Amino acid sequence: MPEWLHEYRNVFSKNKSERMPIWKPYDYAIDFVEGAMLPKPAKVYLLSLAERNSLDTWINEEPRKEYI
């Protein structure tokens, strides 16, 4: 990290980034309808193999952090 950003070190903390933010009054629940049809998965745009591998890694890491 560049020295000029050291005062913001806590913003870039990997440890702090791997936790959910504190609940706020304006947070809201998403109510799902039991048995509702889900949209078919679709590719929004093509990814290179490297991009796809990176995306797969990210998707596999997020549940561990309870983000998804």
PDB file with one MODEL, atoms N, CA, C and O in Angstrom:
MODEL        1
ATOM      1  N   MET A   1       0.853  -1.168   0.000  1.00  0.00           N
ATOM      2  CA  MET A   1       0.000   0.000   0.000  1.00  0.00           C
ATOM      3  C   MET A   1       0.903   1.236   0.000  1.00  0.00           C
ATOM      4  O   MET A   1       1.858   1.306   0.773  1.00  0.00           O
ATOM      5  N   PRO A   2       0.605   2.199  -0.855  1.00  0.00           N
ATOM      6  CA  PRO A   2       1.418   3.415  -0.877  1.00  0.00           C
ATOM      7  C   PRO A   2       1.374   4.132   0.473  1.00  0.00           C
ATOM      8  O   PRO A   2       0.362   4.105   1.174  1.00  0.00           O
ATOM      9  N   GLU A   3       2.473   4.761   0.815  1.00  0.00           N
ATOM     10  CA  GLU A   3       2.572   5.429   2.114  1.00  0.00           C
ATOM     11  C   GLU A   3       1.500   6.498   2.312  1.00  0.00           C
ATOM     12  O   GLU A   3       1.022   6.695   3.429  1.00  0.00           O
ATOM     13  N   TRP A   4       1.121   7.181   1.247  1.00  0.00           N
ATOM     14  CA  TRP A   4       0.139   8.259   1.375  1.00  0.00           C
ATOM     15  C   TRP A   4      -1.258   7.735   1.720  1.00  0.00           C
ATOM     16  O   TRP A   4      -2.145   8.520   2.056  1.00  0.00           O
ATOM     17  N   LEU A   5      -1.460   6.425   1.641  1.00  0.00           N
ATOM     18  CA  LEU A   5      -2.746   5.828   2.019  1.00  0.00           C
ATOM     19  C   LEU A   5      -2.739   5.188   3.410  1.00  0.00           C
ATOM     20  O   LEU A   5      -3.758   4.656   3.852  1.00  0.00           O
ATOM     21  N   HIS A   6      -1.611   5.236   4.093  1.00  0.00           N
ATOM     22  CA  HIS A   6      -1.501   4.562   5.386  1.00  0.00           C
ATOM     23  C   HIS A   6      -2.521   5.049   6.403  1.00  0.00           C
ATOM     24  O   HIS A   6      -2.957   4.268   7.249  1.00  0.00           O
ATOM     25  N   GLU A   7      -2.912   6.309   6.346  1.00  0.00           N
ATOM     26  CA  GLU A   7      -3.906   6.787   7.305  1.00  0.00           C
ATOM     27  C   GLU A   7      -5.279   6.131   7.083  1.00  0.00           C
ATOM     28  O   GLU A   7      -6.138   6.176   7.964  1.00  0.00           O
ATOM     29  N   TYR A   8      -5.481   5.532   5.920  1.00  0.00           N
ATOM     30  CA  TYR A   8      -6.744   4.847   5.596  1.00  0.00           C
ATOM     31  C   TYR A   8      -6.594   3.330   5.648  1.00  0.00           C
ATOM     32  O   TYR A   8      -7.409   2.602   5.082  1.00  0.00           O
ATOM     33  N   ARG A   9      -5.566   2.862   6.320  1.00  0.00           N
ATOM     34  CA  ARG A   9      -5.256   1.424   6.363  1.00  0.00           C
ATOM     35  C   ARG A   9      -6.465   0.603   6.805  1.00  0.00           C
ATOM     36  O   ARG A   9      -6.702  -0.482   6.274  1.00  0.00           O
ATOM     37  N   ASN A  10      -7.232   1.113   7.774  1.00  0.00           N
ATOM     38  CA  ASN A  10      -8.380   0.336   8.261  1.00  0.00           C
ATOM     39  C   ASN A  10      -9.443   0.147   7.172  1.00  0.00           C
ATOM     40  O   ASN A  10     -10.199  -0.823   7.224  1.00  0.00           O
ATOM     41  N   VAL A  11      -9.518   1.041   6.201  1.00  0.00           N
ATOM     42  CA  VAL A  11     -10.482   0.907   5.106  1.00  0.00           C
ATOM     43  C   VAL A  11     -10.117  -0.284   4.222  1.00  0.00           C
ATOM     44  O   VAL A  11     -10.999  -0.927   3.651  1.00  0.00           O
ATOM     45  N   PHE A  12      -8.835  -0.578   4.107  1.00  0.00           N
ATOM     46  CA  PHE A  12      -8.356  -1.643   3.231  1.00  0.00           C
ATOM     47  C   PHE A  12      -8.067  -2.938   3.990  1.00  0.00           C
ATOM     48  O   PHE A  12      -7.431  -3.838   3.441  1.00  0.00           O
ATOM     49  N   SER A  13      -8.512  -3.046   5.214  1.00  0.00           N
ATOM     50  CA  SER A  13      -8.247  -4.219   6.034  1.00  0.00           C
ATOM     51  C   SER A  13      -8.988  -5.438   5.483  1.00  0.00           C
ATOM     52  O   SER A  13     -10.213  -5.417   5.358  1.00  0.00           O
ATOM     53  N   LYS A  14      -8.252  -6.495   5.156  1.00  0.00           N
ATOM     54  CA  LYS A  14      -8.882  -7.724   4.668  1.00  0.00           C
ATOM     55  C   LYS A  14      -9.747  -8.332   5.762  1.00  0.00           C
ATOM     56  O   LYS A  14     -10.839  -8.831   5.488  1.00  0.00           O
ATOM     57  N   ASN A  15      -9.268  -8.292   6.987  1.00  0.00           N
ATOM     58  CA  ASN A  15     -10.022  -8.852   8.107  1.00  0.00           C
ATOM     59  C   ASN A  15     -11.362  -8.136   8.275  1.00  0.00           C
ATOM     60  O   ASN A  15     -12.389  -8.792   8.447  1.00  0.00           O
ATOM     61  N   LYS A  16     -11.369  -6.808   8.228  1.00  0.00           N
ATOM     62  CA  LYS A  16     -12.614  -6.060   8.388  1.00  0.00           C
ATOM     63  C   LYS A  16     -13.526  -6.222   7.180  1.00  0.00           C
ATOM     64  O   LYS A  16     -14.746  -6.110   7.300  1.00  0.00           O
ATOM     65  N   SER A  17     -12.943  -6.482   6.023  1.00  0.00           N
ATOM     66  CA  SER A  17     -13.771  -6.629   4.828  1.00  0.00           C
ATOM     67  C   SER A  17     -14.491  -7.969   4.790  1.00  0.00           C
ATOM     68  O   SER A  17     -15.421  -8.146   4.003  1.00  0.00           O
ATOM     69  N   GLU A  18     -14.082  -8.902   5.615  1.00  0.00           N
ATOM     70  CA  GLU A  18     -14.687 -10.232   5.610  1.00  0.00           C
ATOM     71  C   GLU A  18     -15.721 -10.395   6.714  1.00  0.00           C
ATOM     72  O   GLU A  18     -15.855 -11.472   7.295  1.00  0.00           O
ATOM     73  N   ARG A  19     -16.428  -9.355   6.993  1.00  0.00           N
ATOM     74  CA  ARG A  19     -17.534  -9.435   7.950  1.00  0.00           C
ATOM     75  C   ARG A  19     -18.678  -8.587   7.411  1.00  0.00           C
ATOM     76  O   ARG A  19     -18.478  -7.658   6.629  1.00  0.00           O
ATOM     77  N   MET A  20     -19.866  -8.930   7.847  1.00  0.00           N
ATOM     78  CA  MET A  20     -21.033  -8.189   7.400  1.00  0.00           C
ATOM     79  C   MET A  20     -21.089  -6.851   8.129  1.00  0.00           C
ATOM     80  O   MET A  20     -20.676  -6.755   9.285  1.00  0.00           O
ATOM     81  N   PRO A  21     -21.592  -5.830   7.465  1.00  0.00           N
ATOM     82  CA  PRO A  21     -21.746  -4.534   8.138  1.00  0.00           C
ATOM     83  C   PRO A  21     -22.775  -4.625   9.262  1.00  0.00           C
ATOM     84  O   PRO A  21     -23.615  -5.525   9.281  1.00  0.00           O
ATOM     85  N   ILE A  22     -22.699  -3.698  10.178  1.00  0.00           N
ATOM     86  CA  ILE A  22     -23.634  -3.645  11.290  1.00  0.00           C
ATOM     87  C   ILE A  22     -25.029  -3.345  10.748  1.00  0.00           C
ATOM     88  O   ILE A  22     -25.185  -2.525   9.843  1.00  0.00           O
ATOM     89  N   TRP A  23     -26.041  -4.010  11.305  1.00  0.00           N
ATOM     90  CA  TRP A  23     -27.417  -3.805  10.874  1.00  0.00           C
ATOM     91  C   TRP A  23     -27.823  -2.356  11.098  1.00  0.00           C
ATOM     92  O   TRP A  23     -27.489  -1.767  12.127  1.00  0.00           O
ATOM     93  N   LYS A  24     -28.533  -1.786  10.153  1.00  0.00           N
ATOM     94  CA  LYS A  24     -29.024  -0.405  10.221  1.00  0.00           C
ATOM     95  C   LYS A  24     -30.543  -0.414  10.099  1.00  0.00           C
ATOM     96  O   LYS A  24     -31.107  -1.338   9.512  1.00  0.00           O
ATOM     97  N   PRO A  25     -31.211   0.592  10.640  1.00  0.00           N
ATOM     98  CA  PRO A  25     -32.678   0.646  10.576  1.00  0.00           C
ATOM     99  C   PRO A  25     -33.234   0.635   9.152  1.00  0.00           C
ATOM    100  O   PRO A  25     -34.369   0.209   8.940  1.00  0.00           O
ATOM    101  N   TYR A  26     -32.469   1.089   8.193  1.00  0.00           N
ATOM    102  CA  TYR A  26     -32.956   1.135   6.817  1.00  0.00           C
ATOM    103  C   TYR A  26     -32.690  -0.168   6.058  1.00  0.00           C
ATOM    104  O   TYR A  26     -33.037  -0.268   4.882  1.00  0.00           O
ATOM    105  N   ASP A  27     -32.081  -1.168   6.707  1.00  0.00           N
ATOM    106  CA  ASP A  27     -31.927  -2.475   6.079  1.00  0.00           C
ATOM    107  C   ASP A  27     -33.298  -3.134   5.993  1.00  0.00           C
ATOM    108  O   ASP A  27     -34.156  -2.887   6.841  1.00  0.00           O
ATOM    109  N   TYR A  28     -33.508  -3.948   5.005  1.00  0.00           N
ATOM    110  CA  TYR A  28     -34.806  -4.593   4.870  1.00  0.00           C
ATOM    111  C   TYR A  28     -34.637  -6.026   4.394  1.00  0.00           C
ATOM    112  O   TYR A  28     -33.613  -6.391   3.816  1.00  0.00           O
ATOM    113  N   ALA A  29     -35.652  -6.823   4.645  1.00  0.00           N
ATOM    114  CA  ALA A  29     -35.635  -8.230   4.252  1.00  0.00           C
ATOM    115  C   ALA A  29     -36.184  -8.379   2.839  1.00  0.00           C
ATOM    116  O   ALA A  29     -36.988  -7.571   2.376  1.00  0.00           O
ATOM    117  N   ILE A  30     -35.742  -9.402   2.186  1.00  0.00           N
ATOM    118  CA  ILE A  30     -36.295  -9.769   0.882  1.00  0.00           C
ATOM    119  C   ILE A  30     -37.114 -11.031   1.114  1.00  0.00           C
ATOM    120  O   ILE A  30     -36.562 -12.085   1.430  1.00  0.00           O
ATOM    121  N   ASP A  31     -38.410 -10.925   0.959  1.00  0.00           N
ATOM    122  CA  ASP A  31     -39.296 -12.062   1.184  1.00  0.00           C
ATOM    123  C   ASP A  31     -39.449 -12.849  -0.119  1.00  0.00           C
ATOM    124  O   ASP A  31     -39.878 -12.311  -1.140  1.00  0.00           O
ATOM    125  N   PHE A  32     -39.093 -14.118  -0.063  1.00  0.00           N
ATOM    126  CA  PHE A  32     -39.208 -14.981  -1.231  1.00  0.00           C
ATOM    127  C   PHE A  32     -40.544 -15.707  -1.201  1.00  0.00           C
ATOM    128  O   PHE A  32     -41.073 -16.012  -0.132  1.00  0.00           O
ATOM    129  N   VAL A  33     -41.078 -15.977  -2.372  1.00  0.00           N
ATOM    130  CA  VAL A  33     -42.338 -16.680  -2.484  1.00  0.00           C
ATOM    131  C   VAL A  33     -42.029 -18.166  -2.652  1.00  0.00           C
ATOM    132  O   VAL A  33     -41.359 -18.568  -3.603  1.00  0.00           O
ATOM    133  N   GLU A  34     -42.521 -18.969  -1.724  1.00  0.00           N
ATOM    134  CA  GLU A  34     -42.291 -20.415  -1.758  1.00  0.00           C
ATOM    135  C   GLU A  34     -42.841 -20.993  -3.051  1.00  0.00           C
ATOM    136  O   GLU A  34     -43.990 -20.738  -3.409  1.00  0.00           O
ATOM    137  N   GLY A  35     -42.025 -21.770  -3.752  1.00  0.00           N
ATOM    138  CA  GLY A  35     -42.449 -22.438  -4.968  1.00  0.00           C
ATOM    139  C   GLY A  35     -42.476 -21.560  -6.212  1.00  0.00           C
ATOM    140  O   GLY A  35     -42.879 -22.024  -7.278  1.00  0.00           O
ATOM    141  N   ALA A  36     -42.058 -20.311  -6.102  1.00  0.00           N
ATOM    142  CA  ALA A  36     -42.067 -19.410  -7.259  1.00  0.00           C
ATOM    143  C   ALA A  36     -41.030 -19.867  -8.281  1.00  0.00           C
ATOM    144  O   ALA A  36     -39.992 -20.423  -7.923  1.00  0.00           O
ATOM    145  N   MET A  37     -41.323 -19.630  -9.540  1.00  0.00           N
ATOM    146  CA  MET A  37     -40.392 -19.973 -10.611  1.00  0.00           C
ATOM    147  C   MET A  37     -39.197 -19.029 -10.567  1.00  0.00           C
ATOM    148  O   MET A  37     -39.349 -17.818 -10.408  1.00  0.00           O
ATOM    149  N   LEU A  38     -38.014 -19.600 -10.711  1.00  0.00           N
ATOM    150  CA  LEU A  38     -36.801 -18.791 -10.763  1.00  0.00           C
ATOM    151  C   LEU A  38     -36.446 -18.523 -12.217  1.00  0.00           C
ATOM    152  O   LEU A  38     -36.732 -19.350 -13.083  1.00  0.00           O
ATOM    153  N   PRO A  39     -35.830 -17.385 -12.499  1.00  0.00           N
ATOM    154  CA  PRO A  39     -35.418 -17.125 -13.876  1.00  0.00           C
ATOM    155  C   PRO A  39     -34.324 -18.101 -14.300  1.00  0.00           C
ATOM    156  O   PRO A  39     -33.533 -18.560 -13.476  1.00  0.00           O
ATOM    157  N   LYS A  40     -34.290 -18.407 -15.580  1.00  0.00           N
ATOM    158  CA  LYS A  40     -33.254 -19.294 -16.092  1.00  0.00           C
ATOM    159  C   LYS A  40     -31.906 -18.584 -16.032  1.00  0.00           C
ATOM    160  O   LYS A  40     -31.817 -17.398 -16.353  1.00  0.00           O
ATOM    161  N   PRO A  41     -30.847 -19.302 -15.623  1.00  0.00           N
ATOM    162  CA  PRO A  41     -29.526 -18.680 -15.633  1.00  0.00           C
ATOM    163  C   PRO A  41     -29.157 -18.260 -17.066  1.00  0.00           C
ATOM    164  O   PRO A  41     -29.406 -19.000 -18.017  1.00  0.00           O
ATOM    165  N   ALA A  42     -28.587 -17.119 -17.204  1.00  0.00           N
ATOM    166  CA  ALA A  42     -28.204 -16.626 -18.526  1.00  0.00           C
ATOM    167  C   ALA A  42     -26.864 -15.922 -18.438  1.00  0.00           C
ATOM    168  O   ALA A  42     -26.541 -15.294 -17.430  1.00  0.00           O
ATOM    169  N   LYS A  43     -26.099 -16.034 -19.493  1.00  0.00           N
ATOM    170  CA  LYS A  43     -24.830 -15.323 -19.567  1.00  0.00           C
ATOM    171  C   LYS A  43     -25.105 -13.890 -20.013  1.00  0.00           C
ATOM    172  O   LYS A  43     -25.686 -13.654 -21.073  1.00  0.00           O
ATOM    173  N   VAL A  44     -24.681 -12.950 -19.192  1.00  0.00           N
ATOM    174  CA  VAL A  44     -24.865 -11.549 -19.549  1.00  0.00           C
ATOM    175  C   VAL A  44     -23.863 -11.170 -20.642  1.00  0.00           C
ATOM    176  O   VAL A  44     -24.196 -10.454 -21.586  1.00  0.00           O
ATOM    177  N   TYR A  45     -22.642 -11.660 -20.497  1.00  0.00           N
ATOM    178  CA  TYR A  45     -21.619 -11.437 -21.508  1.00  0.00           C
ATOM    179  C   TYR A  45     -20.571 -12.534 -21.385  1.00  0.00           C
ATOM    180  O   TYR A  45     -20.443 -13.156 -20.330  1.00  0.00           O
ATOM    181  N   LEU A  46     -19.845 -12.766 -22.424  1.00  0.00           N
ATOM    182  CA  LEU A  46     -18.841 -13.821 -22.436  1.00  0.00           C
ATOM    183  C   LEU A  46     -17.633 -13.430 -21.599  1.00  0.00           C
ATOM    184  O   LEU A  46     -17.229 -12.267 -21.571  1.00  0.00           O
ATOM    185  N   LEU A  47     -17.066 -14.415 -20.920  1.00  0.00           N
ATOM    186  CA  LEU A  47     -15.871 -14.206 -20.120  1.00  0.00           C
ATOM    187  C   LEU A  47     -14.736 -15.053 -20.675  1.00  0.00           C
ATOM    188  O   LEU A  47     -14.959 -16.143 -21.203  1.00  0.00           O
ATOM    189  N   SER A  48     -13.530 -14.545 -20.552  1.00  0.00           N
ATOM    190  CA  SER A  48     -12.365 -15.353 -20.910  1.00  0.00           C
ATOM    191  C   SER A  48     -12.223 -16.445 -19.853  1.00  0.00           C
ATOM    192  O   SER A  48     -12.865 -16.382 -18.805  1.00  0.00           O
ATOM    193  N   LEU A  49     -11.398 -17.431 -20.121  1.00  0.00           N
ATOM    194  CA  LEU A  49     -11.193 -18.514 -19.172  1.00  0.00           C
ATOM    195  C   LEU A  49     -10.639 -17.968 -17.855  1.00  0.00           C
ATOM    196  O   LEU A  49     -11.064 -18.397 -16.782  1.00  0.00           O
ATOM    197  N   ALA A  50      -9.703 -17.035 -17.927  1.00  0.00           N
ATOM    198  CA  ALA A  50      -9.123 -16.443 -16.712  1.00  0.00           C
ATOM    199  C   ALA A  50     -10.183 -15.684 -15.923  1.00  0.00           C
ATOM    200  O   ALA A  50     -10.230 -15.777 -14.696  1.00  0.00           O
ATOM    201  N   GLU A  51     -11.037 -14.933 -16.622  1.00  0.00           N
ATOM    202  CA  GLU A  51     -12.105 -14.193 -15.952  1.00  0.00           C
ATOM    203  C   GLU A  51     -13.105 -15.147 -15.310  1.00  0.00           C
ATOM    204  O   GLU A  51     -13.557 -14.917 -14.188  1.00  0.00           O
ATOM    205  N   ARG A  52     -13.445 -16.204 -16.013  1.00  0.00           N
ATOM    206  CA  ARG A  52     -14.391 -17.194 -15.496  1.00  0.00           C
ATOM    207  C   ARG A  52     -13.821 -17.874 -14.251  1.00  0.00           C
ATOM    208  O   ARG A  52     -14.541 -18.070 -13.272  1.00  0.00           O
ATOM    209  N   ASN A  53     -12.534 -18.236 -14.280  1.00  0.00           N
ATOM    210  CA  ASN A  53     -11.892 -18.861 -13.122  1.00  0.00           C
ATOM    211  C   ASN A  53     -11.871 -17.909 -11.931  1.00  0.00           C
ATOM    212  O   ASN A  53     -12.096 -18.323 -10.794  1.00  0.00           O
ATOM    213  N   SER A  54     -11.601 -16.640 -12.196  1.00  0.00           N
ATOM    214  CA  SER A  54     -11.603 -15.637 -11.140  1.00  0.00           C
ATOM    215  C   SER A  54     -12.999 -15.485 -10.536  1.00  0.00           C
ATOM    216  O   SER A  54     -13.149 -15.402  -9.317  1.00  0.00           O
ATOM    217  N   LEU A  55     -14.004 -15.449 -11.385  1.00  0.00           N
ATOM    218  CA  LEU A  55     -15.382 -15.348 -10.921  1.00  0.00           C
ATOM    219  C   LEU A  55     -15.765 -16.571 -10.095  1.00  0.00           C
ATOM    220  O   LEU A  55     -16.382 -16.434  -9.039  1.00  0.00           O
ATOM    221  N   ASP A  56     -15.407 -17.763 -10.564  1.00  0.00           N
ATOM    222  CA  ASP A  56     -15.715 -18.990  -9.830  1.00  0.00           C
ATOM    223  C   ASP A  56     -15.061 -18.983  -8.450  1.00  0.00           C
ATOM    224  O   ASP A  56     -15.676 -19.396  -7.467  1.00  0.00           O
ATOM    225  N   THR A  57     -13.814 -18.515  -8.377  1.00  0.00           N
ATOM    226  CA  THR A  57     -13.113 -18.421  -7.094  1.00  0.00           C
ATOM    227  C   THR A  57     -13.851 -17.478  -6.163  1.00  0.00           C
ATOM    228  O   THR A  57     -14.057 -17.791  -4.990  1.00  0.00           O
ATOM    229  N   TRP A  58     -14.253 -16.322  -6.681  1.00  0.00           N
ATOM    230  CA  TRP A  58     -14.971 -15.333  -5.877  1.00  0.00           C
ATOM    231  C   TRP A  58     -16.291 -15.914  -5.368  1.00  0.00           C
ATOM    232  O   TRP A  58     -16.626 -15.764  -4.193  1.00  0.00           O
ATOM    233  N   ILE A  59     -17.036 -16.574  -6.249  1.00  0.00           N
ATOM    234  CA  ILE A  59     -18.320 -17.157  -5.860  1.00  0.00           C
ATOM    235  C   ILE A  59     -18.138 -18.228  -4.787  1.00  0.00           C
ATOM    236  O   ILE A  59     -18.982 -18.362  -3.901  1.00  0.00           O
ATOM    237  N   ASN A  60     -17.063 -18.979  -4.857  1.00  0.00           N
ATOM    238  CA  ASN A  60     -16.819 -20.019  -3.862  1.00  0.00           C
ATOM    239  C   ASN A  60     -16.360 -19.458  -2.523  1.00  0.00           C
ATOM    240  O   ASN A  60     -16.567 -20.096  -1.490  1.00  0.00           O
ATOM    241  N   GLU A  61     -15.738 -18.272  -2.515  1.00  0.00           N
ATOM    242  CA  GLU A  61     -15.260 -17.672  -1.272  1.00  0.00           C
ATOM    243  C   GLU A  61     -16.350 -16.904  -0.525  1.00  0.00           C
ATOM    244  O   GLU A  61     -16.313 -16.832   0.703  1.00  0.00           O
ATOM    245  N   GLU A  62     -17.292 -16.348  -1.220  1.00  0.00           N
ATOM    246  CA  GLU A  62     -18.295 -15.489  -0.594  1.00  0.00           C
ATOM    247  C   GLU A  62     -19.176 -16.187   0.436  1.00  0.00           C
ATOM    248  O   GLU A  62     -19.466 -15.580   1.468  1.00  0.00           O
ATOM    249  N   PRO A  63     -19.624 -17.433   0.219  1.00  0.00           N
ATOM    250  CA  PRO A  63     -20.432 -18.087   1.260  1.00  0.00           C
ATOM    251  C   PRO A  63     -19.662 -18.259   2.576  1.00  0.00           C
ATOM    252  O   PRO A  63     -20.252 -18.203   3.655  1.00  0.00           O
ATOM    253  N   ARG A  64     -18.352 -18.466   2.482  1.00  0.00           N
ATOM    254  CA  ARG A  64     -17.541 -18.600   3.695  1.00  0.00           C
ATOM    255  C   ARG A  64     -17.625 -17.334   4.536  1.00  0.00           C
ATOM    256  O   ARG A  64     -17.609 -17.393   5.765  1.00  0.00           O
ATOM    257  N   LYS A  65     -17.715 -16.188   3.866  1.00  0.00           N
ATOM    258  CA  LYS A  65     -17.823 -14.909   4.568  1.00  0.00           C
ATOM    259  C   LYS A  65     -19.284 -14.556   4.868  1.00  0.00           C
ATOM    260  O   LYS A  65     -19.581 -13.516   5.456  1.00  0.00           O
ATOM    261  N   GLU A  66     -20.185 -15.447   4.449  1.00  0.00           N
ATOM    262  CA  GLU A  66     -21.632 -15.279   4.630  1.00  0.00           C
ATOM    263  C   GLU A  66     -22.163 -14.031   3.917  1.00  0.00           C
ATOM    264  O   GLU A  66     -23.104 -13.392   4.386  1.00  0.00           O
ATOM    265  N   TYR A  67     -21.557 -13.698   2.795  1.00  0.00           N
ATOM    266  CA  TYR A  67     -22.041 -12.575   1.979  1.00  0.00           C
ATOM    267  C   TYR A  67     -23.152 -13.026   1.064  1.00  0.00           C
ATOM    268  O   TYR A  67     -24.092 -12.278   0.793  1.00  0.00           O
ATOM    269  N   ILE A  68     -23.042 -14.270   0.580  1.00  0.00           N
ATOM    270  CA  ILE A  68     -24.089 -14.829  -0.278  1.00  0.00           C
ATOM    271  C   ILE A  68     -24.422 -16.218   0.214  1.00  0.00           C
ATOM    272  O   ILE A  68     -25.283 -16.886  -0.360  1.00  0.00           O
TER     273      ILE A  68
ENDMDL
END
